[in-house]
Amino acid sequence: MNRSRVANLLGAGALAVAERVSGEAARAAGVSTSGAAALSTLLVEPGIGGTELGARIGLSQPATARMLDTLIAAGLVERHHPGGRGVRLTLTAAGRTRAEALLEARSRVLLELLEPLTDDQVRAFTPALEALLAGLVENRRSEYLLCRLCDRQVCTRCPVGEECRGYG
């Protein structure tokens, strides 16, 4: 087996998948790719603060603040000040609609990418993909970064989440 060739194929495939998924998700939501990740995260984690949101989607504090200002100005996210210094973020009705649209677009793209494979190939590919994803976990926060655009309702057993819970 030529591991270098497989690695090269994986690199090309990963780049193509990432570009298609993130691009289509952002287009469906009408926001930037980081905005799409924020909407997706807030859909499943309403009420987190800006610092936590930025950490979960891999943005610096200044970049998170700029992205949130854009989402708030677009009427997709609201800031709540429950008291004290904390600020909690939630989706508006329009934000929820856009988050759901981006998950549908993501799903459509990924299903289209699997179309050339037979059912047997998909079944054979699944354990390898699960092992690959589990191997990408670097720390407990990896689940948030790796799964920031995931449809959490579809993945009944998340290899990334399982690895993160068992991490160090």
HUKA-V85648 format. One record per backbone hydrogen bond with DSSP energy under -0.5 kcal/mol. NH is the residue of the N-H (numbers start at 1). CO is the residue of the C=O. Records with the same first field share a line. If there is no record, write none. Layout:
BEGIN
NH=CO + CO
END
This chain:
BEGIN
3=1
6=2
7=3
8=4
9=5
10=6
11=7
12=8
13=9
14=10
15=11
16=12
17=13
18=14
19=15
20=16
21=17
22=18
23=19
24=20
25=21
26=22
27=23
28=24
29=25
30=26
31=26
36=32
37=33
38=34
39=35
40=36
41=37
42=38
43=39
44=40 + 41
45=41
47=89
48=45
53=49
54=50
55=51
56=52
57=53
58=54
59=54
64=60
65=61
66=62
67=63
68=64
69=65
70=66
71=67
72=68
73=69
74=70
75=72
76=71
77=71
78=90
80=88
82=80
83=86
86=83
88=80
89=48
90=78
92=76
96=92
97=93
98=94
99=95
100=96
101=97
102=98
103=99
104=100
105=101
106=102
107=103
108=104
109=105
110=106
111=107
112=108
113=109
114=110
115=111 + 112
117=114
122=118
123=119
124=120
125=121
126=122
127=123
128=124
129=125
130=126
131=127
132=128
133=129
134=130
135=131
136=132 + 133
137=134
142=139
143=140
144=141
145=141
146=142
147=143
148=145
150=147
152=150
154=151
155=151
156=154
159=157
162=158
163=159
164=160
165=161
166=162
167=164
END
